Amino acid sequence: MSTDLTFKNHDQPLVSNLEKLGQLLNGRSAVAGVQHRLSDTFTLLFRENFLDIPLTSSLNVAPNRSNWTQHTYYAIRTTAKAMYLSCTFETMGRLDAVIESVGDYPGIILVAEWEANAFTVFGSGGELQKLWNAVESQKYADAFLFTFCPLNRLSEFILRTVDFWQSKGSLRETFPKLYLTVIATRKAMRDDQFIFMRTLEIDTKIVGLWHDLGFVELDDYKACIESEYGIDLDPDVL
């Protein structure tokens, strides 16, 4: 049996399978193919792994940047291992991480950067430009940026990041997405306490908003959202 075949429809159904199902369900239901990008799955699992924090009864404050710097590395590495993907750190022009398939196809699926200060990612030598340069040279790669931002400047940071990514023009067949994952913080004494994790999926013309993951009690999260947007939330919407 030949081992030279490459299954290039690893993230979406075969056209023939889609057509046959459409014929089978004709008159009963519409049929659509669903594509699950590996970078989408990676980001989803990374969020859960980062949230898997071994809290102890003696910890009476929210996790903070100084306590959990190494936790980012742990979450990236654990996610790649769970998905049977290769993960190389400090490579391709000193990107923080490059995640790729073990086999030749599809190759690099995600280039990643993480930075403690959200507003240092901009500029010619910033993390955003590094990510864009990297994905432009890879046919199937998306980008992943993980950072921390004060809650009172979160909207400003998101606006600047979306403007940067969507202003780019790509020669690739598929526009590379940016999976922006940012932890909103607040000052508590000297610490930057974590409030919630927010992920945006930034495409060429559309921004997808994922559900927030909280590090605080629900009433605290509600109060933060109300403060961020200047609104009153009905408890039933949470």
C-alpha positions as CSV (number, residue, x, y, z in Angstrom):
1,M,0.0,0.0,0.0
2,S,1.4,3.4,-1.0
3,T,2.3,5.8,1.8
4,D,2.9,8.8,-0.5
5,L,-0.7,10.1,-0.4
6,T,-1.2,13.5,1.3
7,F,-4.6,14.2,2.8
8,K,-4.9,17.9,1.9
9,N,-8.6,18.1,3.0
10,H,-7.6,17.5,6.6
11,D,-9.6,20.5,7.9
12,Q,-12.7,20.3,5.6
13,P,-14.9,17.6,3.9
14,L,-14.2,16.2,0.5
15,V,-16.2,17.8,-2.2
16,S,-17.5,14.3,-3.3
17,N,-18.7,13.6,0.3
18,L,-20.4,17.0,0.4
19,E,-22.2,16.4,-2.9
20,K,-23.3,12.9,-1.9
21,L,-24.7,14.1,1.4
22,G,-26.5,17.0,-0.4
23,Q,-28.1,14.4,-2.7
24,L,-29.1,12.2,0.2
25,L,-30.8,15.0,2.1
26,N,-32.2,16.8,-1.0
27,G,-35.6,18.2,-0.1
28,R,-35.0,17.6,3.6
29,S,-32.2,19.9,4.6
30,A,-29.5,22.2,3.2
31,V,-25.9,20.9,3.5
32,A,-22.8,23.0,4.0
33,G,-19.2,22.0,4.4
34,V,-17.5,23.1,7.6
35,Q,-13.8,24.0,7.8
36,H,-12.0,23.7,11.1
37,R,-8.8,25.5,10.9
38,L,-6.0,24.0,13.0
39,S,-5.1,27.5,14.3
40,D,-8.7,27.9,15.5
41,T,-8.5,24.6,17.5
42,F,-5.1,25.5,18.8
43,T,-6.3,28.9,20.1
44,L,-9.4,27.3,21.7
45,L,-7.3,24.7,23.5
46,F,-4.6,27.2,24.5
47,R,-7.2,29.3,26.3
48,E,-8.3,26.3,28.4
49,N,-4.8,25.2,29.1
50,F,-3.8,28.7,30.3
51,L,-6.9,28.8,32.5
52,D,-5.8,25.5,34.0
53,I,-4.0,27.2,36.9
54,P,-3.2,25.3,40.1
55,L,-4.9,27.7,42.5
56,T,-4.3,27.0,46.2
57,S,-6.3,27.9,49.3
58,S,-3.6,30.4,50.4
59,L,-3.9,32.4,47.1
60,N,-6.3,35.2,47.9
61,V,-5.6,37.4,44.8
62,A,-6.2,36.9,41.1
63,P,-3.2,35.5,39.0
64,N,-0.9,38.2,37.7
65,R,1.7,38.7,35.1
66,S,4.7,38.3,37.3
67,N,3.4,35.1,38.8
68,W,2.5,33.4,35.5
69,T,5.1,34.4,32.9
70,Q,6.3,30.8,32.5
71,H,2.7,29.7,32.4
72,T,2.4,31.0,28.8
73,Y,5.2,28.7,27.7
74,Y,3.6,25.8,29.5
75,A,0.2,26.4,27.8
76,I,1.7,26.8,24.3
77,R,3.8,23.6,24.7
78,T,1.0,21.6,26.2
79,T,-1.5,22.6,23.5
80,A,0.9,21.7,20.7
81,K,1.6,18.3,22.3
82,A,-2.1,17.6,22.7
83,M,-2.7,18.3,19.0
84,Y,0.3,16.2,17.9
85,L,2.0,19.3,16.5
86,S,5.6,20.3,16.6
87,C,6.5,23.5,18.5
88,T,9.8,25.3,18.2
89,F,10.7,28.3,20.3
90,E,12.8,31.3,19.3
91,T,13.0,30.5,15.5
92,M,12.3,32.1,12.1
93,G,13.7,35.5,13.0
94,R,13.2,34.9,16.8
95,L,9.5,34.4,16.8
96,D,8.5,33.3,20.2
97,A,7.0,30.0,18.8
98,V,6.3,28.3,15.5
99,I,3.7,25.5,15.5
100,E,3.7,23.1,12.6
101,S,2.6,19.7,11.5
102,V,4.9,16.7,12.2
103,G,4.6,15.8,8.5
104,D,5.3,18.0,5.5
105,Y,1.7,19.0,5.0
106,P,0.3,21.5,5.9
107,G,3.6,22.6,7.5
108,I,3.5,25.7,9.6
109,I,0.0,26.4,10.8
110,L,0.6,29.1,13.4
111,V,3.3,31.6,14.3
112,A,3.0,33.0,17.8
113,E,4.2,36.0,19.8
114,W,3.5,36.9,23.4
115,E,4.3,40.2,25.1
116,A,3.7,41.5,28.6
117,N,2.8,45.1,27.5
118,A,0.1,45.3,24.9
119,F,1.1,48.7,23.5
120,T,4.7,47.7,22.7
121,V,3.5,45.3,19.9
122,F,3.1,48.2,17.4
123,G,5.8,49.8,15.2
124,S,8.2,48.5,12.6
125,G,10.0,46.2,14.9
126,G,7.0,45.2,17.0
127,E,5.4,41.8,17.4
128,L,2.5,42.5,15.0
129,Q,4.8,43.3,12.2
130,K,7.0,40.3,12.9
131,L,3.8,38.1,12.8
132,W,2.7,39.6,9.5
133,N,6.1,39.1,7.9
134,A,6.1,35.5,9.0
135,V,2.6,34.6,7.8
136,E,3.1,36.2,4.4
137,S,5.9,33.8,3.7
138,Q,3.9,30.7,4.7
139,K,1.0,29.4,2.6
140,Y,-1.2,28.0,5.4
141,A,0.0,29.8,8.5
142,D,-2.1,32.1,10.8
143,A,-0.8,34.3,13.5
144,F,-1.4,34.2,17.3
145,L,-0.7,37.2,19.6
146,F,-1.0,36.9,23.4
147,T,-0.7,39.9,25.6
148,F,-1.9,41.8,28.7
149,C,-3.8,45.1,28.7
150,P,-5.3,47.4,31.3
151,L,-9.0,47.1,31.2
152,N,-9.4,50.9,30.8
153,R,-7.3,50.8,27.6
154,L,-8.6,47.5,26.1
155,S,-10.9,49.1,23.5
156,E,-8.1,51.4,22.4
157,F,-5.7,48.4,22.0
158,I,-8.3,46.3,20.1
159,L,-9.0,49.2,17.7
160,R,-5.3,49.7,16.9
161,T,-4.7,46.0,16.4
162,V,-7.7,45.5,14.1
163,D,-6.7,48.6,12.1
164,F,-3.2,47.2,11.7
165,W,-4.1,43.7,10.5
166,Q,-7.0,44.7,8.2
167,S,-4.9,47.4,6.5
168,K,-2.6,44.7,5.2
169,G,-2.8,43.4,1.7
170,S,-1.9,39.7,1.2
171,L,-0.8,37.9,-2.0
172,R,-1.8,34.6,-0.4
173,E,-4.8,32.7,-1.7
174,T,-6.3,32.7,1.8
175,F,-5.9,35.8,3.9
176,P,-4.0,34.9,7.2
177,K,-6.0,35.4,10.3
178,L,-4.8,36.9,13.6
179,Y,-5.9,35.2,16.7
180,L,-5.6,38.0,19.3
181,T,-5.8,36.8,22.8
182,V,-5.5,39.4,25.5
183,I,-5.9,39.3,29.3
184,A,-7.6,42.4,30.7
185,T,-5.9,43.5,33.9
186,R,-6.3,46.0,36.8
187,K,-3.9,47.4,39.3
188,A,-4.0,45.9,42.8
189,M,-1.1,47.3,44.8
190,R,2.0,46.5,42.7
191,D,0.3,43.6,40.8
192,D,-1.6,43.5,37.6
193,Q,-4.5,41.3,38.5
194,F,-6.1,39.2,35.7
195,I,-9.8,39.9,35.2
196,F,-10.7,38.0,32.0
197,M,-9.3,36.6,28.8
198,R,-10.7,37.9,25.5
199,T,-10.0,36.4,22.0
200,L,-10.7,38.1,18.7
201,E,-10.4,36.3,15.4
202,I,-9.3,39.0,12.9
203,D,-9.8,38.4,9.2
204,T,-9.5,40.7,6.3
205,K,-13.0,42.3,6.7
206,I,-14.5,40.5,9.7
207,V,-13.7,40.3,13.4
208,G,-15.0,37.4,15.3
209,L,-15.5,37.8,19.0
210,W,-15.1,34.7,21.2
211,H,-16.6,34.3,24.7
212,D,-14.6,35.8,27.5
213,L,-13.0,33.4,30.1
214,G,-13.0,34.9,33.6
215,F,-10.4,34.8,36.4
216,V,-12.7,36.5,38.9
217,E,-16.1,35.9,40.3
218,L,-19.1,36.5,38.0
219,D,-20.4,39.6,39.9
220,D,-16.9,41.1,39.6
221,Y,-16.7,40.3,35.9
222,K,-20.2,41.9,35.4
223,A,-19.1,45.0,37.2
224,C,-15.9,45.2,35.0
225,I,-18.0,44.9,31.8
226,E,-20.4,47.6,33.0
227,S,-17.5,49.9,33.8
228,E,-15.8,49.2,30.4
229,Y,-18.8,50.1,28.4
230,G,-20.7,52.4,30.7
231,I,-23.8,50.2,30.7
232,D,-26.0,48.2,33.2
233,L,-26.2,44.5,32.4
234,D,-29.2,42.4,33.2
235,P,-28.0,39.4,35.3
236,D,-30.0,37.1,32.9
237,V,-27.6,37.9,30.0
238,L,-24.6,36.4,31.8
